[in-house]
Amino acid sequence: MTPPPAGRRRLDTTVPREYEVPTRAPRLADAETARLAMWGVFGAWVVATLAAATAVIKVPGAPEWLERPAAAVLLVAFSIGLTHRAGGHMRIWTLMATLLGVSAVASQASVLLTAATVTTAVLGSVYAVMITRPAETTGAVVREYGVALVIALSSTMAVAAWNAPVNFQRFNLIVLFGALAVIIALVWSLGAGLHGLGRQNLGILIGVAVVLLALLAYSSFVRTYGSQALVEGIDDTVIWMRTNIGGVPRPVEVLLGFPTLIVGVALRSRRREGWWILVFAVIGTGVLSTSLVSPGAFPTYIAWSTLYSVVLGLGIGLLARWLFLKPQSARRTRAILPERRVEPGRFAPLR
């Protein structure tokens, strides 16, 4: 009998293990029918996004009545996509979203328009995060970052197209808290609760929470107790940036929302607890979705601000990914190879 080769044994994790969350059976048994339904929803989303964009970009010949029906279609599309991705009951949630969208367009009542706008922003913000896939390489991380931003920008167009009479400050808070509540409920089942996070992953989660609390506390402190010189200095800086470079990066997106999106999709390629980092990513997609809710918002200013936030957030996110998820030491790598994790496809249910 040949003796085993000398040297340290190690666990071979180069072969991805099976997905650990049970999924529902396909709702449409016929594969061709399911494919056609998927492409139908995707086509409706593309057309509705372009139609809703006419509320922001002036297109000659585009009728004004087209905006709110397009927003209603996006509301239904986000509902279908998120329900399917989360493994929910399609008949219940899609029917409710359809009834809300149709009643808001038909009645033009302020209450229904506001409810439809809030629901669209919440669903779009959460779906932008849930549609992402685990990303192991830098190129894959940037790709998933772009996918989430495209969905969030589609939600931004829908919110602008609803043109609901809302208090934008209160609206932003409602959307953010609503999106956080929805994604926490979904991630609780996908991430198997808080247990098993590990010391490093728990440290990342706590660090993100500390950054969030620091941003909120600092902004509140400056507005309430800041000296007049400090407040004027901040206002002068904002005015200078708006005048000279066209926009101002949004700190919540740059320092929290977008970096956690990058770190979260990267961590998901190793552990499903990466979903907990993505909970904070909805703050970035939520702020982006609500950026055009105010009728006084200038689209050019919002566009430049979003571009700066996206670029800076990408840089900080890649740096955070390198710091928190950098390769292990040579000694640990000899013991255990880097683990790879698989998930269902982008348009498949996660549970």
C-alpha angles and dihedrals in degrees: 000000000000112000117235115265116269121252139067116318117227138190111256108223098161089107108073114239122233121278107273101208117081114238132208122254115263112279092215110050094195109080093206092052091049091050092050091048091051093050090045092056091044092051092048089051093052095047093044092049091053091046093048090050088068086076088066104026117049109235117186112240096014109135117234092225089066096073103073096041087052090051089050090053090051090050090055092043092053090047092052093045096047094043092050092045093049094045093242132150106284097195094056103043097035091049091050092049091048093050091049094048095046094045092048093051094043099045101031086208114164094229093052093044090052092047091049092049093049092047092048092050093047095047093043093049094049095042090052088063099037094053092062122102132214111281122202103173130051092248092053091048091053090047093054089045089056093047092053092048093051091054091045091050089051088054089050090056091049093051090050091047093054088058090192121182099248139147097249096208093052090041092055092052093048092050094048095048091043093050091048091050093050097047093045089055091050096042092049089069096037095045095043093238125288098304119101096030093128127217097283096045092045088051090053091050093049091046092054091048090050091051090050093050091045092052093048094044094046094048091048092047093050093049093047108030105013118124119253090246092055094047092047090048091054091046092049091050091051091048092048093050092046091050098043106031101022100241149032124238113241109238096211091057096041099045102031122004102049098035091052089051090057096043091045098054090045093050091048089065087068107025134015088225085081085087088074090062089052090059087079092047090075087068088066096043090042094053089048092049092053097042094102099039092104113081088217094059113115110226093213093053092046091048094053092043090051092049093052091046092050094050096044092043090052092052094048091044094053090048091050090048090054092048099046100031102032117142116283123251119281091252094055092042089057089054100044127014117224110280121236123204130200132209134184118276123285093263096038126096117264093212 
